Amino acid sequence: MRRVLVSACLLGRPVRYDGRAKPVEHDILARWRAEGRLVPVCPEIAGGLPVPRPPAEIEPGADAAAVLAGTARIRTAAGEDVTAPFVAGAHDALAAARRHNAAIAVLKDGSPSCAATRVYDGTFTGTQTAGTGATTALLRAHGIAVYPETALEAADAHLRRLETTP
């Protein structure tokens, strides 16, 4: 059985930077839970960041691939470089995916770790731009499909295709 990495905050765990969760109630998540497919992850916690913690963003003009390559940083609004825990957490999520035979992930969009389609632009003004987080970039580089929490139907369809393809 294929398992699914899921951002722990989406499952109701208060692990976000502000100490809250962003729970998603959906029939697909409920079914996956009942089937024993869910593998909760929080790359930021796994990387050693506390709860709560200052919000962080990928620096302006950079992307997650550059963060993973060591040529860009993730910083707090005060300028603190928190790249290392974000990268360590991304590697932890990849290890969890491998350990649990997860072929897909559903992660919290907007996060500098988990974003699948959009991230904040690094200016701490609330402006978002197309992009991914460090964990998503690493997972995708290793063949794991990543979906935002708003695309559960697409994630479920992908999972079903994987399980019916010889």
C-alpha positions as CSV (number, residue, x, y, z in Angstrom):
1,M,0.0,0.0,0.0
2,R,1.3,3.4,-1.0
3,R,1.3,6.0,1.8
4,V,0.9,9.7,1.7
5,L,3.0,12.4,3.4
6,V,0.8,15.1,4.8
7,S,1.7,18.3,6.5
8,A,1.0,17.8,10.2
9,C,-0.7,21.2,10.4
10,L,-3.3,20.0,7.9
11,L,-4.1,17.1,10.2
12,G,-4.8,19.5,13.1
13,R,-1.4,19.5,14.8
14,P,-0.4,23.0,16.2
15,V,3.0,23.1,14.6
16,R,2.8,26.2,12.4
17,Y,5.1,29.1,13.0
18,D,2.3,30.9,14.9
19,G,1.6,27.8,17.1
20,R,-1.6,27.0,15.3
21,A,-2.9,24.3,13.0
22,K,-4.6,24.6,9.6
23,P,-6.8,21.6,9.7
24,V,-8.5,20.4,6.6
25,E,-11.6,18.2,6.8
26,H,-12.2,16.3,3.7
27,D,-13.6,12.9,2.7
28,I,-10.4,11.9,1.0
29,L,-8.2,12.6,4.0
30,A,-10.7,10.7,6.2
31,R,-10.5,7.7,3.9
32,W,-6.7,7.8,3.7
33,R,-6.7,8.0,7.5
34,A,-9.0,5.0,7.8
35,E,-6.8,3.1,5.3
36,G,-3.7,3.9,7.4
37,R,-2.0,5.8,4.6
38,L,-1.2,9.1,6.3
39,V,2.4,9.9,7.3
40,P,2.3,13.3,9.1
41,V,5.4,15.5,8.6
42,C,6.4,18.9,9.7
43,P,9.8,19.6,8.1
44,E,10.3,22.8,10.1
45,I,9.9,21.0,13.4
46,A,12.0,18.0,12.1
47,G,14.7,20.5,11.2
48,G,14.8,21.8,14.7
49,L,12.7,25.0,14.7
50,P,10.5,25.7,17.7
51,V,6.8,26.4,18.0
52,P,6.1,29.2,17.8
53,R,8.8,30.7,15.7
54,P,9.2,33.9,13.6
55,P,7.7,33.6,10.1
56,A,10.3,33.0,7.4
57,E,10.4,33.4,3.7
58,I,12.8,32.5,0.8
59,E,14.8,35.6,0.0
60,P,13.4,37.9,-2.8
61,G,14.2,36.8,-6.3
62,A,15.3,33.3,-5.2
63,D,13.6,29.9,-5.3
64,A,13.6,26.6,-3.4
65,A,16.1,25.0,-5.9
66,A,18.6,27.8,-5.1
67,V,18.0,27.2,-1.3
68,L,18.7,23.5,-1.7
69,A,21.8,24.3,-3.9
70,G,23.1,26.6,-1.1
71,T,22.9,29.7,-3.3
72,A,19.9,31.3,-1.6
73,R,18.6,31.7,2.0
74,I,15.5,31.5,4.0
75,R,15.3,34.3,6.5
76,T,13.0,35.7,9.1
77,A,11.8,39.3,8.9
78,A,14.6,40.3,11.3
79,G,17.1,38.8,8.9
80,E,18.0,35.7,10.8
81,D,19.2,32.9,8.4
82,V,17.1,29.8,9.1
83,T,18.1,28.0,5.9
84,A,19.8,25.1,7.7
85,P,16.8,23.8,9.6
86,F,14.6,24.2,6.5
87,V,17.0,22.1,4.4
88,A,17.5,19.5,7.2
89,G,13.7,19.2,7.5
90,A,13.3,18.7,3.8
91,H,15.8,15.9,3.9
92,D,13.9,14.4,6.9
93,A,10.7,14.5,4.9
94,L,12.3,12.7,2.0
95,A,13.7,10.0,4.4
96,A,10.2,9.6,5.8
97,A,8.7,9.2,2.3
98,R,11.2,6.6,1.5
99,R,10.8,4.8,4.8
100,H,7.0,4.7,4.4
101,N,6.8,4.0,0.7
102,A,5.1,7.3,0.1
103,A,4.8,8.2,-3.6
104,I,2.8,11.4,-3.1
105,A,2.6,14.2,-0.6
106,V,-0.1,16.8,0.3
107,L,1.6,19.8,1.8
108,K,0.5,23.2,3.1
109,D,0.8,25.8,0.3
110,G,2.4,29.1,1.0
111,S,5.1,27.7,3.4
112,P,8.8,28.1,2.6
113,S,9.0,24.4,3.4
114,C,5.8,22.8,2.0
115,A,4.5,25.2,-0.7
116,A,3.5,23.3,-3.8
117,T,2.3,26.2,-6.0
118,R,2.8,29.5,-4.3
119,V,5.2,31.1,-1.7
120,Y,5.6,34.5,-0.1
121,D,7.9,36.7,-2.1
122,G,10.5,37.3,0.6
123,T,9.4,40.9,1.4
124,F,7.2,40.0,4.4
125,T,4.4,42.1,2.9
126,G,2.0,39.2,2.5
127,T,2.6,39.2,-1.3
128,Q,2.6,35.7,-2.8
129,T,4.2,34.5,-6.0
130,A,4.3,31.2,-7.9
131,G,6.8,28.9,-6.4
132,T,7.6,25.9,-4.2
133,G,9.0,25.4,-0.7
134,A,12.3,23.6,0.0
135,T,10.7,20.3,1.0
136,T,8.4,20.2,-2.1
137,A,11.4,20.9,-4.4
138,L,13.4,18.1,-2.8
139,L,10.6,15.6,-2.9
140,R,9.8,16.4,-6.5
141,A,13.5,16.1,-7.4
142,H,13.3,12.5,-6.1
143,G,10.1,11.6,-8.0
144,I,7.5,12.2,-5.3
145,A,4.4,14.1,-6.5
146,V,3.5,17.0,-4.3
147,Y,0.0,18.6,-4.1
148,P,-1.3,21.5,-2.2
149,E,-4.2,20.9,0.3
150,T,-6.6,22.4,-2.3
151,A,-5.9,19.6,-4.8
152,L,-6.9,16.5,-2.8
153,E,-8.9,15.1,-5.7
154,A,-5.9,15.3,-8.0
155,A,-3.7,13.7,-5.4
156,D,-6.2,10.9,-4.9
157,A,-6.5,10.3,-8.6
158,H,-2.7,10.1,-8.8
159,L,-2.5,7.7,-6.0
160,R,-5.2,5.4,-7.6
161,R,-3.3,5.5,-10.9
162,L,-0.1,4.4,-9.1
163,E,-1.9,1.5,-7.4
164,T,-3.5,0.2,-10.5
165,T,-0.5,0.5,-12.8
166,P,1.6,-2.7,-12.9
